[in-house]
Amino acid sequence: NTLGKTITCRAAIAWAKNSPLSIEEVQVEPPKSGEVRIKMISSGICGSDDHVLKGELVVNFPLIPGHEGAGIVESVGDGVCSMKPGDKVLILIIPQCRECDACLYPKGNFCYKQDVLPCSGVMLDGTSRFSCRGQKIYHSFRTSSFTEYTVVPEIAAVKIDDAAPMDKVCLISCGFPTGYGAAVNSAKVTPGSTCVVFGLGGVGSAIVMGCKASGASRIIGVDINEEKFPRARALGVTDCLNPNKLEKPVQEVVMEMTGVGVDFAFEAIGLVDTMVAAWNSCNNSYGVCLIAGLAPSDAQLSLEAPKILSGKTLKGVCLGDYKTRDCIPQIVTDYLQNKINIDPLVTYQLPFNQLHEALELFHSGKAIRCVLLF
Ligand code: APR
């Protein structure tokens, strides 16, 4: 019985930026008031984790990375009433406190208690639940998932259907809704429309699925890794472009292909240049550009100011614009009822001790998502 006790288990630690992850024995303290301790069952590797590991986001090291996770509640702290030990849950990089201005406003989802922008790496009380050889280890986005046990605030986890296949649904914790929701919920892609998606990784692929489900007639996919193209075509991409093999800037090619620019452009890479290219691919009058990629901490976006006047829209979108605790469980249920299908995104599954092979699959671009199994 682990209730109320510190658990010793295995976790991946990034000791510094750009240093290889090492699997270590860590101590995971019991959850404090308003927190839950979760036995991880599966975790995806998402582009945002890569941004953290490369130091593109300002974070505190050492930390336990990962945020796209599914698990089972091991124990709960005082006052927790939305879940109990044994419940299947997803952890949420964007929490929903239901009390702050962002949560109370009907639109948007960027809860004030998130820990992405900026990343403190500590729980809401300012302390960490992780240590290794007596040293404090920081959390990642308050959702560290590359660990056999994690502690997260109750507001950063949500109970899901008992029938959920835990080796896959971790993708519904972040990557799938981030992309799919950007298309169907935030942009509200219209039937017959033309779309371009920059980046055909996990998030971009889910955007493609959302564009397709919304009835887009043309979906242009942009990626520098052509290994992404066959899978993207299978999901609904009609035209693939590799910017490195084009003689002109990609936005000019998109303009020529469409004549008038696209109705909807999505950026799912996290680079300033591709954000500008997405913006410049949009129809000048009614085009909508959605930024789903997370840019480096110090990046600035520079756009031709006069062109703003023409009427097009630039919009950021985080986790598909879903109020997370309200909406994520329904996405799991929709998956169980075959209304959506995340299976094409789960291209590999590996045990946690093969983390390095999984990271290699991520970096080589061979995987859309490689799911780690604990
Ligand atoms: N031009 C085009 N494609 C690029 C470029 C570029 N300059 N650089 C990288 N890519 C492609 C990669 O080849 C890869 O297919 O972008 C894709 C990124 O996908 P993933 O690495 O799987 O990342 P993902 O999890 O999809 O996240 C993408 O969304 O939520 C954010 O923080 C996340 O910024 C990240 C972005």
Boltz pocket constraint, residues with backbone or C-beta under 6 A from the ligand:
constraints:
  - pocket:
      binder: B
      contacts: [[A, 45], [A, 46], [A, 47], [A, 48], [A, 49], [A, 51], [A, 175], [A, 178], [A, 198], [A, 199], [A, 200], [A, 201], [A, 202], [A, 203], [A, 204], [A, 222], [A, 223], [A, 224], [A, 225], [A, 228], [A, 243], [A, 267], [A, 268], [A, 269], [A, 270], [A, 271], [A, 274], [A, 292], [A, 293], [A, 294], [A, 295], [A, 362], [A, 365], [A, 367], [A, 368]]
      max_distance: 6.0
